[in-house]
Amino acid sequence: MDITAVASPARTVPRGLVPAGLVLGGTVISLIGLTWDIQWHSDVGPDTFFTMPHLFLYAGSAISGLASLVVVLMTTANTKRDKTVDPIVGGRAVGVFGRTFAAPVGYLVSGIGAALFLVYGLWDQWWHGLYGFDAVIDSPPHIGLLLSISITMVGAVMIFAVARDQRWGIWGVVGSAAVLLVFSMVNVLGLRALPGGIVSTVNVGMGFFSVMILFTGAYAVSRRGGFLAVALTVAALQAVFWWFSPWATRVYADASGLPLRDYTDGIPGLPNLIPMSLIIVAVAAELLRRLPAWIPGALGGAIIAAFVPVQRIIVGTGGFPNLDRYVATIVAAAAFGALAGMLGRRFGQILRHLAPAKEDRHA
C-alpha cells in the first residue's frame, strides 16, 4: 500500500496512520526498555550489552527508524515519478543530500534520531567490550542513546501533529507527548552535574520539562481538555510502569539466576521520577488557558517543585529538605516554569503549522 501518494477515499485505514503508529509503537517499546533497565541497575546492578531491557531499547528504536526510512524512500520514489505526495504523511517533503531524497519533515527527525541511536549503540557495545558491564545508567554512551531516542520521540510528536485535524492525529499527539514527557524525566537526572547551590537542579528541571512538554502537546491539539488528556496519559503510563518495572526485573533476574540486592525496596525508579502533581498542573492550566502562557507555566513549575518532596516522603524515598532550599527551589522552578510555558505554547503553534493547508488536503 502506497502510504504517501494520494489515493481514493474508499480507505479503511486512514492515510499515514500505519507508519505513524509504528514510529510511536517503537518509542513506547524503547520507553519500556528504559524503565526496565533503570530498575535493573537499581535492584540487580551491573549489566552486559545483550540484556532484555537493552534489546527492548534497541528494538524500539529500530522499529521507529525502519518505519521512517520506508516512508522517506516511498516519498522519494513518488517525488521522482512526479506523483502527488500526500502532505498528511509526516508533513511536506524536504530535500536531503541535495534533493537526493525527499523526506517528510516528521519522519526526517524521527529517522535522524534512530540513525544516531545506531551510532551510539555501537559505542555502547564497544564500551561493554572494554569494561564488561555498566554499573550506572548515565555512562557516556547511554547519554547519547537517551538523547537520540528523545529526538525520535520529538519526530513522533511532529508526525501526529501534521494530522491533528483527524481523531487519530489528536490522540497520537497526546500519546507521543506523554511518552516524551515520561522519557525526559531520565534526561533530567543529568542536571545533577550542574552546580545548583541552594537550589535542587533536578526538581527545577523536572518542572521545566514537564511544563514545556505538557504545554506543547496541549497547544498542538489546540482543543479544550488538551492539558488534561496529556497529563492523564502520563498518569496511566506511570501506573503501568509502577507495577511493571519491579515485576519484570524480578522475573528476569530469577530467570537469569541472579539475586536481587538485599536493600532493594521495590520502588520503581523511572515512575517515581514522574511528578504525580502533573494532573493538578493540567487542571490549573485548563482554568487559566486564556491568560498568557507564562502565568500557568510559572504556577505549574512551582506546583511540581513544591510537591516533589511530598511525593518522595509518601513513597518512602526521601525526606523533606530544609526550608531555605525548599523555598529557593520553588522560586527557581516558577521562573523556569514561566519560560517553559512560553516555549511550550510556541512549540505547539509551530507543530500546528506543520499541518497541510486546507487546499492541500486530500479526502
C-alpha positions as CSV (number, residue, x, y, z in Angstrom):
1,M,0.0,0.0,0.0
2,D,1.4,3.3,-1.0
3,I,1.2,5.5,2.1
4,T,2.5,8.7,0.6
5,A,0.6,9.0,-2.7
6,V,-2.9,10.3,-2.8
7,A,-5.5,7.5,-3.3
8,S,-9.2,7.1,-3.5
9,P,-11.4,8.0,-0.5
10,A,-12.5,4.3,-0.1
11,R,-10.0,3.5,2.5
12,T,-10.5,1.6,5.7
13,V,-7.2,2.7,7.3
14,P,-6.6,6.5,7.4
15,R,-3.6,7.7,5.3
16,G,-0.5,7.9,7.3
17,L,-1.8,6.0,10.4
18,V,0.2,2.8,9.9
19,P,3.7,4.3,9.7
20,A,2.9,6.9,12.4
21,G,1.7,4.1,14.6
22,L,4.9,2.1,14.0
23,V,7.0,5.1,15.0
24,L,5.0,5.7,18.1
25,G,5.0,2.0,18.9
26,G,8.7,1.9,18.6
27,T,9.1,4.8,21.1
28,V,6.8,3.0,23.6
29,I,8.9,-0.2,23.3
30,S,12.1,1.9,23.9
31,L,10.4,3.5,27.0
32,I,9.5,0.0,28.3
33,G,13.2,-1.0,27.9
34,L,14.3,2.2,29.7
35,T,12.1,1.8,32.7
36,W,13.2,-1.9,32.9
37,D,16.9,-1.1,32.5
38,I,16.8,1.6,35.2
39,Q,15.1,-0.9,37.6
40,W,17.7,-3.5,36.7
41,H,20.5,-1.2,37.6
42,S,18.8,-0.3,40.9
43,D,17.7,-3.8,42.0
44,V,20.4,-6.1,40.4
45,G,23.3,-3.9,39.5
46,P,25.8,-4.1,36.5
47,D,24.6,-5.5,33.2
48,T,26.1,-6.6,29.9
49,F,25.3,-5.4,26.4
50,F,22.9,-8.2,25.5
51,T,20.1,-8.0,28.1
52,M,16.4,-8.0,27.6
53,P,16.0,-4.3,28.7
54,H,18.7,-3.3,26.2
55,L,17.1,-5.4,23.5
56,F,13.8,-3.6,24.1
57,L,15.6,-0.2,23.7
58,Y,17.3,-1.3,20.5
59,A,14.2,-3.0,19.0
60,G,12.0,0.1,19.7
61,S,14.5,2.4,18.0
62,A,14.9,0.0,15.1
63,I,11.1,-0.1,14.5
64,S,10.8,3.6,14.5
65,G,13.9,4.0,12.3
66,L,12.8,1.4,9.7
67,A,9.3,2.9,9.5
68,S,10.8,6.4,9.0
69,L,13.2,5.0,6.3
70,V,10.4,3.3,4.4
71,V,8.3,6.5,4.3
72,V,11.3,8.5,3.2
73,L,12.1,6.0,0.4
74,M,8.5,5.9,-0.8
75,T,8.2,9.6,-0.7
76,T,11.4,9.9,-2.7
77,A,10.2,7.4,-5.3
78,N,6.8,9.2,-5.7
79,T,8.5,12.6,-6.0
80,K,10.9,11.4,-8.7
81,R,7.9,10.0,-10.6
82,D,6.1,13.3,-10.3
83,K,3.3,11.8,-8.3
84,T,1.4,14.0,-5.9
85,V,2.7,13.3,-2.4
86,D,0.2,13.4,0.4
87,P,1.4,16.0,2.9
88,I,-0.6,14.4,5.8
89,V,2.0,11.7,5.9
90,G,4.6,13.3,8.1
91,G,4.3,16.8,6.6
92,R,5.7,18.4,3.5
93,A,8.7,16.7,2.0
94,V,12.1,18.5,2.2
95,G,15.2,17.8,0.1
96,V,18.0,15.8,1.7
97,F,21.6,15.5,0.4
98,G,21.0,17.8,-2.5
99,R,17.5,16.6,-3.1
100,T,18.7,13.1,-3.5
101,F,15.9,12.1,-1.0
102,A,12.6,13.7,-0.3
103,A,11.8,13.3,3.4
104,P,8.6,14.3,5.2
105,V,9.9,16.6,8.0
106,G,8.4,14.5,10.8
107,Y,9.9,11.3,9.6
108,L,13.2,13.0,8.8
109,V,13.5,14.0,12.5
110,S,12.5,10.6,13.8
111,G,14.8,8.9,11.3
112,I,17.7,11.1,12.3
113,G,17.2,10.1,16.0
114,A,17.1,6.4,15.1
115,A,20.3,6.8,13.0
116,L,22.1,8.5,15.9
117,F,20.9,5.7,18.2
118,L,22.7,3.2,15.9
119,V,25.9,5.2,16.2
120,Y,25.7,5.4,20.0
121,G,24.6,1.7,20.2
122,L,27.9,0.7,18.5
123,W,29.7,2.9,21.0
124,D,27.8,1.2,23.8
125,Q,28.8,-2.2,22.5
126,W,32.4,-1.1,22.4
127,W,32.1,0.3,25.9
128,H,30.8,-3.1,27.2
129,G,33.5,-4.9,25.4
130,L,36.1,-2.6,27.0
131,Y,34.7,-2.6,30.6
132,G,32.5,-5.7,30.6
133,F,29.5,-4.0,32.2
134,D,27.7,-0.8,33.1
135,A,27.4,0.0,36.8
136,V,25.4,3.2,36.2
137,I,22.6,4.4,33.9
138,D,24.4,7.6,32.9
139,S,27.5,6.2,31.2
140,P,28.7,8.3,28.2
141,P,27.2,6.0,25.5
142,H,23.9,5.8,27.5
143,I,23.7,9.6,27.5
144,G,24.0,9.6,23.7
145,L,21.4,6.8,23.4
146,L,18.9,8.6,25.6
147,L,19.3,11.9,23.7
148,S,18.9,10.1,20.3
149,I,15.7,8.3,21.4
150,S,14.4,11.7,22.6
151,I,14.9,13.1,19.1
152,T,12.9,10.2,17.7
153,M,10.1,10.9,20.1
154,V,10.1,14.6,19.1
155,G,9.7,13.3,15.5
156,A,6.8,11.2,16.6
157,V,5.0,14.3,18.0
158,M,5.6,16.1,14.7
159,I,4.3,13.2,12.6
160,F,1.0,13.1,14.5
161,A,0.7,16.9,14.7
162,V,0.5,17.0,10.9
163,A,-2.7,15.0,11.1
164,R,-4.1,16.9,14.1
165,D,-7.4,17.6,12.3
166,Q,-8.2,13.9,12.4
167,R,-9.1,12.0,15.5
168,W,-6.1,9.6,15.3
169,G,-3.8,12.6,14.9
170,I,-5.1,14.2,18.1
171,W,-4.7,11.1,20.2
172,G,-1.3,10.5,18.6
173,V,-0.1,13.9,19.7
174,V,-1.4,13.3,23.2
175,G,0.2,9.8,23.4
176,S,3.5,10.8,21.8
177,A,3.8,13.9,24.0
178,A,3.1,11.8,27.1
179,V,5.8,9.3,26.1
180,L,8.3,12.1,25.5
181,L,7.4,13.7,28.9
182,V,7.9,10.4,30.8
183,F,11.2,9.7,28.9
184,S,12.5,13.2,29.6
185,M,12.5,12.6,33.4
186,V,15.6,10.4,33.0
187,N,17.4,13.1,31.0
188,V,16.7,15.5,33.8
189,L,19.0,13.4,36.0
190,G,21.9,14.8,34.0
191,L,21.3,18.1,35.7
192,R,22.7,16.7,38.9
193,A,26.2,17.6,37.5
194,L,25.3,21.3,37.4
195,P,26.2,23.4,40.5
196,G,22.8,24.4,41.9
197,G,23.9,25.8,45.2
198,I,20.8,26.1,47.4
199,V,18.5,25.1,44.5
200,S,17.7,21.5,43.6
201,T,18.5,21.5,39.8
202,V,16.8,18.1,39.3
203,N,13.5,19.4,40.8
204,V,13.7,22.6,38.7
205,G,14.4,20.5,35.6
206,M,11.5,18.2,36.3
207,G,9.2,21.3,36.5
208,F,10.7,22.8,33.4
209,F,10.5,19.8,31.1
210,S,7.1,18.7,32.4
211,V,5.5,22.1,31.9
212,M,7.1,22.6,28.5
213,I,6.1,19.2,27.0
214,L,2.6,19.4,28.6
215,F,2.0,22.8,27.1
216,T,3.5,21.7,23.7
217,G,1.1,18.8,23.4
218,A,-1.9,20.8,24.6
219,Y,-1.3,23.8,22.3
220,A,-0.5,21.4,19.4
221,V,-4.0,19.8,19.6
222,S,-5.5,23.3,20.4
223,R,-8.6,21.8,22.0
224,R,-10.2,22.2,25.4
225,G,-9.1,19.4,27.6
226,G,-5.7,19.0,25.9
227,F,-3.7,19.6,29.1
228,L,-5.7,17.0,31.0
229,A,-5.5,14.5,28.2
230,V,-1.7,14.6,28.2
231,A,-1.5,14.6,32.0
232,L,-3.9,11.6,32.3
233,T,-2.0,9.7,29.7
234,V,1.2,10.3,31.6
235,A,-0.5,9.1,34.8
236,A,-1.6,5.9,33.1
237,L,1.9,5.2,31.9
238,Q,3.2,5.9,35.4
239,A,0.7,3.5,36.9
240,V,1.5,0.7,34.5
241,F,5.3,1.1,34.9
242,W,4.9,1.3,38.7
243,W,3.8,-2.3,38.5
244,F,5.8,-3.5,35.5
245,S,9.3,-2.3,36.4
246,P,9.9,-4.2,39.7
247,W,7.9,-7.2,38.4
248,A,9.9,-7.6,35.1
249,T,13.2,-7.1,36.9
250,R,12.4,-9.7,39.5
251,V,11.2,-12.2,36.9
252,Y,14.2,-11.6,34.6
253,A,16.7,-11.9,37.5
254,D,15.2,-15.2,38.6
255,A,15.3,-16.5,35.0
256,S,19.0,-15.4,34.8
257,G,19.9,-16.9,38.1
258,L,20.9,-13.5,39.6
259,P,19.9,-12.3,43.1
260,L,18.3,-9.0,43.9
261,R,20.2,-6.7,46.1
262,D,19.4,-7.0,49.8
263,Y,18.5,-3.4,50.2
264,T,16.0,-3.4,47.3
265,D,12.9,-1.5,48.3
266,G,10.8,-2.4,45.3
267,I,10.0,1.2,44.5
268,P,10.3,1.7,40.7
269,G,12.9,4.1,39.6
270,L,11.5,5.8,36.5
271,P,7.9,6.0,37.6
272,N,8.9,7.6,40.8
273,L,10.6,10.4,38.9
274,I,7.4,11.4,37.2
275,P,5.7,14.2,39.1
276,M,2.3,13.0,40.4
277,S,1.2,16.6,40.7
278,L,1.1,16.9,36.9
279,I,-2.7,16.4,36.9
280,I,-3.0,19.4,39.3
281,V,-0.9,21.4,36.9
282,A,-3.1,20.4,34.0
283,V,-6.2,21.4,35.8
284,A,-4.7,24.8,36.6
285,A,-3.6,25.2,33.0
286,E,-7.1,24.4,31.7
287,L,-8.6,27.0,34.1
288,L,-6.0,29.7,33.1
289,R,-5.7,28.9,29.4
290,R,-7.0,32.4,28.4
291,L,-4.1,34.0,30.3
292,P,-0.6,34.5,28.9
293,A,1.2,31.1,28.9
294,W,3.9,32.2,31.3
295,I,1.4,32.6,34.1
296,P,0.1,29.0,34.2
297,G,3.6,27.9,33.3
298,A,5.1,29.6,36.4
299,L,2.3,28.2,38.6
300,G,2.9,24.7,37.1
301,G,6.7,24.8,37.8
302,A,6.0,26.0,41.3
303,I,3.4,23.2,42.0
304,I,5.7,20.5,40.7
305,A,8.7,21.7,42.8
306,A,6.5,22.0,45.8
307,F,5.1,18.5,45.6
308,V,8.2,16.6,44.6
309,P,9.5,16.3,48.2
310,V,6.0,15.4,49.4
311,Q,5.8,12.6,46.8
312,R,9.2,11.3,47.9
313,I,8.0,11.2,51.5
314,I,4.8,9.4,50.6
315,V,6.6,6.7,48.7
316,G,9.4,6.5,51.2
317,T,12.4,7.5,49.0
318,G,13.4,10.8,50.7
319,G,12.8,13.3,53.4
320,F,11.8,16.9,53.4
321,P,14.6,19.4,52.5
322,N,15.4,22.3,54.7
323,L,13.1,25.3,54.3
324,D,15.6,27.6,52.6
325,R,16.4,25.0,49.9
326,Y,12.7,24.2,49.5
327,V,11.6,27.8,49.0
328,A,14.5,28.6,46.7
329,T,13.7,25.6,44.5
330,I,10.1,26.6,44.2
331,V,11.0,30.2,43.2
332,A,13.5,28.9,40.7
333,A,11.0,26.4,39.3
334,A,8.4,29.1,38.9
335,A,10.8,31.2,36.9
336,F,11.8,28.3,34.7
337,G,8.2,27.2,34.5
338,A,7.2,30.6,33.1
339,L,9.8,30.1,30.4
340,A,8.6,26.6,29.8
341,G,5.1,27.8,29.4
342,M,6.0,30.3,26.8
343,L,8.2,27.8,24.9
344,G,5.6,25.1,25.1
345,R,3.0,27.5,23.6
346,R,5.4,28.5,20.8
347,F,6.4,24.9,20.1
348,G,2.7,23.9,20.0
349,Q,2.0,26.7,17.5
350,I,4.9,25.5,15.3
351,L,3.5,22.0,15.4
352,R,0.1,23.3,14.2
353,H,1.8,24.9,11.2
354,L,3.1,21.5,10.1
355,A,-0.4,20.5,9.1
356,P,-1.1,21.0,5.4
357,A,-3.3,23.9,4.3
358,K,-6.9,23.0,3.5
359,E,-6.4,23.3,-0.2
360,D,-3.6,20.7,0.0
361,R,-5.6,18.2,1.9
362,H,-7.0,15.2,0.1
363,A,-10.0,13.3,1.3
